[in-house]
Amino acid sequence: MQGARARRPAASTPADRPFHRRRAGASFPRRSDIAGPEQVRDDVTDTLDRDAVRRALLDFYDARRRDLPWRRDPDPYRVWVSEVMCQQTRVETAVPYFKRWMARFPTVDALAEAPIDDVLHAWAGLGYYRRAHNLHRAARLVRERHGGRIPGDPEALRRLPGVGDYTAGAIASIAFGLPEPAVDGNVRRVLSRLHDLPDPGAAELRRLAAELVPAERPGDFNQALMELGATVCTPRSPRCDRCPIASYCRARAAGTQAERPRPKPSKAIPEDDVGTAIILAPDGALLLVRRPEDGLLGGLWEFPGEVVAAGEMPEDAARRAAVRALGKAVASVPGPAPLGPATPLGAVVHTFSHRRITYHAFLFALGEAGAGATEVRQGADGGGAGAGDDGAGNRSGAGGGSVANEVRGRGARLDDAGTPGGRAHDRAWVGTTELPGFALSAAQRKVLALLPD
Ligand code: SF4
């Protein structure tokens, strides 16, 4: 919240004179007290000196914009990838991912041709993995429908998976120079404060942004709004004394910056406990399972885990997960107890967008019999059939011990184009040196860090 000093108009310009006149009275009621939302919006847009705001924002952008890799070459593909990466991710976090991505998938065609495993691997740690799936699918559609050239038409852009109003507007304005609005979270905050609107809807914000975006340098203007929201007009403690549009800002004049836009009531985040099984084969390989493509963290690899049921111990949930991952065969194999005792490794907490999960990790060292059972199941599921396996779940004598090797690293990285039988593996035995080659979420990397050296 700003003090009395911050509420004082910063400059006298034709644009802010109406505010000055109003504030000269004995009391200055907030607009929410005196007018309905439509009256307020008309009043605001009628009095706002849009040309002055545009000039101030473009000057600010020219002088104070951050040097970001995608800004050096606003090629449509680079703009698209950067915009998708920066959704729900801090720019500083996205930069190294962007550089690695461009080295690995420098063109739309390169992305379209890449196996989804490689795409997820490049994305691993950024979160919201649906974005990576959508980028991959959209790249294939761009190749099919547009000959590998990203369209500039916002309507055509919006027909691509994962491209909504914001991303289409950003690509169209930054890469193609079209005067399209682009309203992300930062722009929503700036516009809400500029117009002192407590809870503007998406259509209203889009209209306000469309009224402001200029025909000249629309991409720079949109980025200036985003930049202002990211670096000056921040959610908490906006730096109004350094803001280039402070003299036009109605929230600043009213002292309502902290309430614009009105904070949403915070919801309690559901919490789960997951028993996680780190299964160690006699030769030192670890078992990873692959999540289904559709759903949270779709297509990523992880250590087997099960949600801890009410009244259950985390170790029991981890054992359930281990048995499920290895297959029922493990329970019927004669010989020493195949799973062995569980060694607790500790717990890590990871907060997803709508859920917080505590992973309780346990190490299960497989006996020789358990390792054999694992190999049988790999073949029985059809996911790891290879040399030494007859494809029906029976180990051949000659291949004893070799089936597990067939599904390590190499097998797991094969995609639908390269996997025998036309489907990706859903389990893999992985040596610790091979682990970095697998797409693990940030949560699973935390679990991995619990393993002793
Ligand atoms: S930084 Fe302050 S003056 Fe500038 S737009 Fe935000 S609230 Fe208004």
Residues whose N, C-alpha, C, O or C-beta is under 5 A from the ligand:
A	BS01	SF4	V190 R193 L194 V232 C233 P238 R239 C240 C243 I245 A246 C249 R252 Q257
